[in-house]
Amino acid sequence: MKVLLTGGAGDLGQVLAPELVLLGHTPVVLDVARPGKELGEFVEGSILDRGLLEKTIASVDHIVHIAAWHGIHEFKQEKDAFDFWDLNVTGSINVLECAARNAKSKLVFISSTSVDDWPGIYAHSKILCEDLMRTYSARHRMDIISLRPRAFIPHWNRATYNTIGEWACWYWKGSVHINDVAQAVVKSIDALVSNTVQGHLVLTLDGACEFQSEDLEHWDRNGEGTTFKKLFGEDKYELAVQHGLNPAVKPKVIGYSDAQRAIGYSPTYGFGQMLDELAAKPHS
Ligand SMILES: NC(=O)c1ccc[n+]([C@@H]2O[C@H](COP(=O)([O-])OP(=O)(O)OC[C@H]3O[C@@H](n4cnc5c(N)ncnc54)[C@H](O)[C@@H]3O)[C@@H](O)[C@H]2O)c1
């Protein structure tokens, strides 16, 4: 199966492409930037070029729409409301309309839990995109899964994190690993192809969490750091603190039960793996 990845040269596309190849699919990356690793096919260009987009969509079996400016670009004030409108909103209607015109009825859209940050610019753009997904699904009988992952910028993205420690501090606040997001995309494709999911479905993606709800409800009731140490021990506590992570602040867990029920999503990467990675390469 040929799977179009719009914006596939970015972080998510680059983790997803090898997974698709392993499953016998051909990723078709459509991006303004050349991917670091070229797997499958690469089409250099923009989702704002409707002619190119339509030609590319006509040649694939399935679409994963990833390309967007994301929250970090608003946070750093690198992109403004016009930029978000042009790429996120116009880009999404281009993808949907080209898909509808070419009878491509299955699509995975990467939304974000940031929709809850409305009226932020990025949040608003994703809300508008989800509305487009819902409308196109109803109007053209398309089956669309909108995935809402939490933050998943990986620790090797040096434009965002200077060190793995910086990333760990962010991850601790509540996040999902990029590999688990890729897993959810693969499971979404399976669910759409097998017609297990029909219409438009919105699914939240959280990371794995080793803490029991009892721990989260009564965080550190036996003193500062006790909940963390109970699970991960004294050494990992020292390691975390050395890297600026504050174990007294409990991570925000939002869960993923809808995604588990609908597509069998089951994240494998939790705080334990994050601490193991930090211990293995503390200076990277
Ligand atoms: N990274 C996160 O923490 C996070 C969290 C939730 C949701 N998301 C969403 O996930 C998606 C991708 O995330 P990512 O981390 O891989 O982003 P990324 O910035 O690494 O990749 C985006 C890609 O889009 C490409 N692109 C930009 N303009 C384009 C255009 N006109 N046509 C085609 N491609 C274009 C870029 O070159 C880049 O390769 C986005 O939709 C984002 O909103 C990200």
The ligand as a MOL file (V3000), in Angstrom:
LIG
                    3D

  0  0  0     0  0            999 V3000
M  V30 BEGIN CTAB
M  V30 COUNTS 44 48 0 0 0
M  V30 BEGIN ATOM
M  V30 1 N 5.6580 17.6290 17.9150 0
M  V30 2 C 4.6980 17.7170 18.8270 0
M  V30 3 O 4.9570 17.8280 20.0310 0
M  V30 4 C 3.2590 17.6600 18.3910 0
M  V30 5 C 2.2520 17.4310 19.3580 0
M  V30 6 C 0.9250 17.3220 18.9280 0
M  V30 7 C 0.6380 17.4160 17.5680 0
M  V30 8 N 1.6450 17.6540 16.6650 0 CHG=1
M  V30 9 C 1.3240 17.7340 15.2410 0
M  V30 10 O 2.0710 16.7060 14.5990 0
M  V30 11 C 2.3760 17.0960 13.2640 0
M  V30 12 C 3.8440 16.9890 12.9030 0
M  V30 13 O 4.6670 17.1100 13.9270 0
M  V30 14 P 6.2410 16.9880 13.7180 0
M  V30 15 O 6.7850 17.0580 15.0940 0
M  V30 16 O 6.6250 15.8570 12.8240 0 CHG=-1
M  V30 17 O 6.5400 18.3710 12.9670 0
M  V30 18 P 7.8120 18.8350 12.1770 0
M  V30 19 O 7.8550 20.3200 12.2840 0
M  V30 20 O 9.0150 18.0510 12.5840 0
M  V30 21 O 7.4320 18.4170 10.6820 0
M  V30 22 C 6.5610 19.1450 9.8760 0
M  V30 23 C 6.9900 18.9610 8.4300 0
M  V30 24 O 6.0900 19.6990 7.6050 0
M  V30 25 C 6.8540 20.1980 6.5250 0
M  V30 26 N 6.1700 21.2890 5.8380 0
M  V30 27 C 6.1360 22.6080 6.1720 0
M  V30 28 N 5.4450 23.2940 5.2640 0
M  V30 29 C 5.0090 22.3880 4.3440 0
M  V30 30 C 4.2480 22.4890 3.1620 0
M  V30 31 N 3.7660 23.6790 2.7390 0
M  V30 32 N 3.9980 21.3700 2.4470 0
M  V30 33 C 4.4760 20.1650 2.8640 0
M  V30 34 N 5.2110 20.0120 3.9710 0
M  V30 35 C 5.4700 21.1110 4.7020 0
M  V30 36 C 8.1480 20.6500 7.1680 0
M  V30 37 O 9.1820 20.7990 6.2010 0
M  V30 38 C 8.3910 19.5010 8.1420 0
M  V30 39 O 9.1800 18.4850 7.5440 0
M  V30 40 C 1.8440 18.5200 13.1220 0
M  V30 41 O 0.5760 18.4600 12.5330 0
M  V30 42 C 1.7500 18.9860 14.5390 0
M  V30 43 O 0.7970 20.0110 14.6760 0
M  V30 44 C 2.9360 17.7660 17.0470 0
M  V30 END ATOM
M  V30 BEGIN BOND
M  V30 1 1 1 2
M  V30 2 2 2 3
M  V30 3 1 2 4
M  V30 4 1 4 5
M  V30 5 2 4 44
M  V30 6 2 5 6
M  V30 7 1 6 7
M  V30 8 2 7 8
M  V30 9 1 8 9
M  V30 10 1 8 44
M  V30 11 1 9 10
M  V30 12 1 9 42
M  V30 13 1 10 11
M  V30 14 1 11 12
M  V30 15 1 11 40
M  V30 16 1 12 13
M  V30 17 1 13 14
M  V30 18 2 14 15
M  V30 19 1 14 16
M  V30 20 1 14 17
M  V30 21 1 17 18
M  V30 22 2 18 19
M  V30 23 1 18 20
M  V30 24 1 18 21
M  V30 25 1 21 22
M  V30 26 1 22 23
M  V30 27 1 23 24
M  V30 28 1 23 38
M  V30 29 1 24 25
M  V30 30 1 25 26
M  V30 31 1 25 36
M  V30 32 1 26 27
M  V30 33 1 26 35
M  V30 34 2 27 28
M  V30 35 1 28 29
M  V30 36 1 29 30
M  V30 37 2 29 35
M  V30 38 1 30 31
M  V30 39 2 30 32
M  V30 40 1 32 33
M  V30 41 2 33 34
M  V30 42 1 34 35
M  V30 43 1 36 37
M  V30 44 1 36 38
M  V30 45 1 38 39
M  V30 46 1 40 41
M  V30 47 1 40 42
M  V30 48 1 42 43
M  V30 END BOND
M  V30 END CTAB
M  END
